[in-house]
Amino acid sequence: MPVERISQSFKDLSPTLKVNPITGDLVALKNSNAIARSLKNLVFTDQGERFFAPETGGNVKSLLFDNMDSLVASRVENSITQTIAFNEPRVELISVKATPNFDDNEIDVRIQYKIIGLELEPQQLEFALQPTR
């Protein structure tokens, strides 16, 4: 018997913790915005940073201080892929691409994924990883 996916909605708290002036509730991110924010949070989290979930995260920040080349970009891709695969069950990962940007000393990341349970086209998230202290 084939597995049937049931459509659902996703809701997460906004990281700004702003309050809705009318209802007094915290502002929530919904569906694709909630998933995109969750993926970005996972990428920027190092293992051991979250209490009660020390295995969550990918330690991508430490890779940014290595000499930037295609090998480091490949390690970033692998780390992001594993982090999302193990920690975000709401998405089906299509691809992760990390491209070194030598001029700006950063790695440009593009994540393509499909949200499980929502009838949406595949989503794409793009951001830059920069070494900061």
ChimeraX commands (.cxc) that place a marker at each C-alpha (Angstrom):
marker #1 position 0.00,0.00,0.00 radius 0.5
marker #1 position 1.54,3.38,-0.98 radius 0.5
marker #1 position 2.19,5.98,1.70 radius 0.5
marker #1 position -0.26,8.85,1.52 radius 0.5
marker #1 position 0.99,12.29,2.52 radius 0.5
marker #1 position -1.44,14.41,4.42 radius 0.5
marker #1 position -1.34,18.15,3.86 radius 0.5
marker #1 position -0.60,20.12,7.00 radius 0.5
marker #1 position 0.61,23.51,8.07 radius 0.5
marker #1 position 3.73,24.39,10.03 radius 0.5
marker #1 position 4.17,27.17,12.55 radius 0.5
marker #1 position 7.24,28.34,14.48 radius 0.5
marker #1 position 7.94,31.34,16.68 radius 0.5
marker #1 position 9.66,34.30,15.10 radius 0.5
marker #1 position 13.28,34.64,16.27 radius 0.5
marker #1 position 12.67,38.32,17.03 radius 0.5
marker #1 position 10.06,37.41,19.68 radius 0.5
marker #1 position 7.95,40.41,18.68 radius 0.5
marker #1 position 4.46,40.66,20.12 radius 0.5
marker #1 position 1.37,41.13,17.97 radius 0.5
marker #1 position -0.07,44.50,19.11 radius 0.5
marker #1 position -3.67,43.38,18.62 radius 0.5
marker #1 position -3.68,39.90,20.18 radius 0.5
marker #1 position -0.69,40.17,22.50 radius 0.5
marker #1 position 0.62,36.84,21.20 radius 0.5
marker #1 position 4.11,36.24,19.89 radius 0.5
marker #1 position 4.42,36.64,16.12 radius 0.5
marker #1 position 4.59,33.29,14.36 radius 0.5
marker #1 position 6.20,32.24,11.10 radius 0.5
marker #1 position 4.03,29.95,8.99 radius 0.5
marker #1 position 4.63,27.18,6.45 radius 0.5
marker #1 position 7.48,27.93,4.02 radius 0.5
marker #1 position 8.80,30.86,6.08 radius 0.5
marker #1 position 8.92,28.69,9.21 radius 0.5
marker #1 position 10.77,25.91,7.38 radius 0.5
marker #1 position 13.27,28.30,5.76 radius 0.5
marker #1 position 14.05,29.90,9.12 radius 0.5
marker #1 position 14.47,26.48,10.73 radius 0.5
marker #1 position 16.93,25.38,8.03 radius 0.5
marker #1 position 18.96,28.55,8.42 radius 0.5
marker #1 position 19.02,28.12,12.21 radius 0.5
marker #1 position 20.27,24.55,11.83 radius 0.5
marker #1 position 23.09,25.64,9.52 radius 0.5
marker #1 position 24.22,28.40,11.89 radius 0.5
marker #1 position 24.09,26.14,14.97 radius 0.5
marker #1 position 27.21,24.32,16.14 radius 0.5
marker #1 position 27.00,21.01,17.94 radius 0.5
marker #1 position 26.76,21.52,21.69 radius 0.5
marker #1 position 25.09,24.95,21.50 radius 0.5
marker #1 position 21.56,23.74,22.20 radius 0.5
marker #1 position 20.74,22.55,25.69 radius 0.5
marker #1 position 19.10,19.11,25.78 radius 0.5
marker #1 position 20.02,18.59,22.09 radius 0.5
marker #1 position 23.83,18.75,21.97 radius 0.5
marker #1 position 24.04,16.69,18.76 radius 0.5
marker #1 position 21.99,19.27,16.79 radius 0.5
marker #1 position 24.03,21.39,14.38 radius 0.5
marker #1 position 26.70,21.01,11.79 radius 0.5
marker #1 position 29.81,22.89,12.97 radius 0.5
marker #1 position 29.90,24.88,9.74 radius 0.5
marker #1 position 31.31,27.97,11.46 radius 0.5
marker #1 position 34.61,26.25,12.21 radius 0.5
marker #1 position 35.09,25.40,8.53 radius 0.5
marker #1 position 34.93,29.08,7.57 radius 0.5
marker #1 position 38.33,29.75,9.14 radius 0.5
marker #1 position 40.13,27.23,6.92 radius 0.5
marker #1 position 41.81,28.38,3.71 radius 0.5
marker #1 position 38.91,28.91,1.34 radius 0.5
marker #1 position 38.90,26.51,-1.59 radius 0.5
marker #1 position 36.66,23.95,-3.27 radius 0.5
marker #1 position 37.53,21.32,-0.64 radius 0.5
marker #1 position 36.21,23.52,2.17 radius 0.5
marker #1 position 33.08,24.24,0.11 radius 0.5
marker #1 position 32.57,20.50,-0.34 radius 0.5
marker #1 position 32.93,19.93,3.42 radius 0.5
marker #1 position 30.37,22.70,4.04 radius 0.5
marker #1 position 27.96,21.03,1.60 radius 0.5
marker #1 position 28.38,17.66,3.35 radius 0.5
marker #1 position 27.92,19.18,6.79 radius 0.5
marker #1 position 24.75,21.05,5.77 radius 0.5
marker #1 position 23.34,17.96,4.03 radius 0.5
marker #1 position 23.88,15.75,7.09 radius 0.5
marker #1 position 22.54,18.37,9.49 radius 0.5
marker #1 position 19.31,18.84,7.55 radius 0.5
marker #1 position 18.85,15.11,6.93 radius 0.5
marker #1 position 19.16,14.27,10.63 radius 0.5
marker #1 position 17.38,17.27,12.17 radius 0.5
marker #1 position 14.62,18.50,9.86 radius 0.5
marker #1 position 12.03,15.81,9.06 radius 0.5
marker #1 position 9.66,18.33,7.45 radius 0.5
marker #1 position 11.75,18.64,4.28 radius 0.5
marker #1 position 13.00,16.40,1.51 radius 0.5
marker #1 position 16.40,17.73,0.51 radius 0.5
marker #1 position 16.99,18.11,-3.23 radius 0.5
marker #1 position 20.45,19.70,-3.31 radius 0.5
marker #1 position 22.98,21.75,-1.38 radius 0.5
marker #1 position 25.52,23.87,-3.26 radius 0.5
marker #1 position 28.31,25.81,-1.55 radius 0.5
marker #1 position 30.39,28.12,-3.74 radius 0.5
marker #1 position 33.49,29.93,-2.44 radius 0.5
marker #1 position 33.40,33.68,-3.04 radius 0.5
marker #1 position 37.07,34.66,-2.83 radius 0.5
marker #1 position 36.49,38.39,-3.33 radius 0.5
marker #1 position 34.22,38.75,-0.29 radius 0.5
marker #1 position 35.83,35.94,1.77 radius 0.5
marker #1 position 32.56,34.06,2.14 radius 0.5
marker #1 position 30.84,30.90,0.98 radius 0.5
marker #1 position 27.57,31.32,-0.90 radius 0.5
marker #1 position 25.10,28.56,-0.04 radius 0.5
marker #1 position 22.01,27.48,-2.01 radius 0.5
marker #1 position 19.70,24.84,-0.53 radius 0.5
marker #1 position 16.88,23.37,-2.62 radius 0.5
marker #1 position 14.23,21.34,-0.85 radius 0.5
marker #1 position 10.63,20.19,-0.96 radius 0.5
marker #1 position 8.36,20.63,2.05 radius 0.5
marker #1 position 6.72,17.34,3.01 radius 0.5
marker #1 position 2.97,17.63,3.50 radius 0.5
marker #1 position 2.47,20.91,1.59 radius 0.5
marker #1 position 1.54,21.11,-2.05 radius 0.5
marker #1 position 4.20,23.68,-2.95 radius 0.5
marker #1 position 6.83,23.86,-5.64 radius 0.5
marker #1 position 10.38,23.06,-4.49 radius 0.5
marker #1 position 11.77,25.86,-2.35 radius 0.5
marker #1 position 15.19,27.50,-2.50 radius 0.5
marker #1 position 17.10,29.18,0.32 radius 0.5
marker #1 position 20.21,31.27,-0.38 radius 0.5
marker #1 position 22.58,32.93,2.07 radius 0.5
marker #1 position 26.27,33.66,2.60 radius 0.5
marker #1 position 28.48,32.19,5.30 radius 0.5
marker #1 position 31.16,34.57,6.56 radius 0.5
marker #1 position 33.86,33.99,9.17 radius 0.5
marker #1 position 33.18,36.19,12.20 radius 0.5
marker #1 position 34.64,36.20,15.67 radius 0.5
marker link #1:1,2 radius 0.2
marker link #1:2,3 radius 0.2
marker link #1:3,4 radius 0.2
marker link #1:4,5 radius 0.2
marker link #1:5,6 radius 0.2
marker link #1:6,7 radius 0.2
marker link #1:7,8 radius 0.2
marker link #1:8,9 radius 0.2
marker link #1:9,10 radius 0.2
marker link #1:10,11 radius 0.2
marker link #1:11,12 radius 0.2
marker link #1:12,13 radius 0.2
marker link #1:13,14 radius 0.2
marker link #1:14,15 radius 0.2
marker link #1:15,16 radius 0.2
marker link #1:16,17 radius 0.2
marker link #1:17,18 radius 0.2
marker link #1:18,19 radius 0.2
marker link #1:19,20 radius 0.2
marker link #1:20,21 radius 0.2
marker link #1:21,22 radius 0.2
marker link #1:22,23 radius 0.2
marker link #1:23,24 radius 0.2
marker link #1:24,25 radius 0.2
marker link #1:25,26 radius 0.2
marker link #1:26,27 radius 0.2
marker link #1:27,28 radius 0.2
marker link #1:28,29 radius 0.2
marker link #1:29,30 radius 0.2
marker link #1:30,31 radius 0.2
marker link #1:31,32 radius 0.2
marker link #1:32,33 radius 0.2
marker link #1:33,34 radius 0.2
marker link #1:34,35 radius 0.2
marker link #1:35,36 radius 0.2
marker link #1:36,37 radius 0.2
marker link #1:37,38 radius 0.2
marker link #1:38,39 radius 0.2
marker link #1:39,40 radius 0.2
marker link #1:40,41 radius 0.2
marker link #1:41,42 radius 0.2
marker link #1:42,43 radius 0.2
marker link #1:43,44 radius 0.2
marker link #1:44,45 radius 0.2
marker link #1:45,46 radius 0.2
marker link #1:46,47 radius 0.2
marker link #1:47,48 radius 0.2
marker link #1:48,49 radius 0.2
marker link #1:49,50 radius 0.2
marker link #1:50,51 radius 0.2
marker link #1:51,52 radius 0.2
marker link #1:52,53 radius 0.2
marker link #1:53,54 radius 0.2
marker link #1:54,55 radius 0.2
marker link #1:55,56 radius 0.2
marker link #1:56,57 radius 0.2
marker link #1:57,58 radius 0.2
marker link #1:58,59 radius 0.2
marker link #1:59,60 radius 0.2
marker link #1:60,61 radius 0.2
marker link #1:61,62 radius 0.2
marker link #1:62,63 radius 0.2
marker link #1:63,64 radius 0.2
marker link #1:64,65 radius 0.2
marker link #1:65,66 radius 0.2
marker link #1:66,67 radius 0.2
marker link #1:67,68 radius 0.2
marker link #1:68,69 radius 0.2
marker link #1:69,70 radius 0.2
marker link #1:70,71 radius 0.2
marker link #1:71,72 radius 0.2
marker link #1:72,73 radius 0.2
marker link #1:73,74 radius 0.2
marker link #1:74,75 radius 0.2
marker link #1:75,76 radius 0.2
marker link #1:76,77 radius 0.2
marker link #1:77,78 radius 0.2
marker link #1:78,79 radius 0.2
marker link #1:79,80 radius 0.2
marker link #1:80,81 radius 0.2
marker link #1:81,82 radius 0.2
marker link #1:82,83 radius 0.2
marker link #1:83,84 radius 0.2
marker link #1:84,85 radius 0.2
marker link #1:85,86 radius 0.2
marker link #1:86,87 radius 0.2
marker link #1:87,88 radius 0.2
marker link #1:88,89 radius 0.2
marker link #1:89,90 radius 0.2
marker link #1:90,91 radius 0.2
marker link #1:91,92 radius 0.2
marker link #1:92,93 radius 0.2
marker link #1:93,94 radius 0.2
marker link #1:94,95 radius 0.2
marker link #1:95,96 radius 0.2
marker link #1:96,97 radius 0.2
marker link #1:97,98 radius 0.2
marker link #1:98,99 radius 0.2
marker link #1:99,100 radius 0.2
marker link #1:100,101 radius 0.2
marker link #1:101,102 radius 0.2
marker link #1:102,103 radius 0.2
marker link #1:103,104 radius 0.2
marker link #1:104,105 radius 0.2
marker link #1:105,106 radius 0.2
marker link #1:106,107 radius 0.2
marker link #1:107,108 radius 0.2
marker link #1:108,109 radius 0.2
marker link #1:109,110 radius 0.2
marker link #1:110,111 radius 0.2
marker link #1:111,112 radius 0.2
marker link #1:112,113 radius 0.2
marker link #1:113,114 radius 0.2
marker link #1:114,115 radius 0.2
marker link #1:115,116 radius 0.2
marker link #1:116,117 radius 0.2
marker link #1:117,118 radius 0.2
marker link #1:118,119 radius 0.2
marker link #1:119,120 radius 0.2
marker link #1:120,121 radius 0.2
marker link #1:121,122 radius 0.2
marker link #1:122,123 radius 0.2
marker link #1:123,124 radius 0.2
marker link #1:124,125 radius 0.2
marker link #1:125,126 radius 0.2
marker link #1:126,127 radius 0.2
marker link #1:127,128 radius 0.2
marker link #1:128,129 radius 0.2
marker link #1:129,130 radius 0.2
marker link #1:130,131 radius 0.2
marker link #1:131,132 radius 0.2
marker link #1:132,133 radius 0.2
view
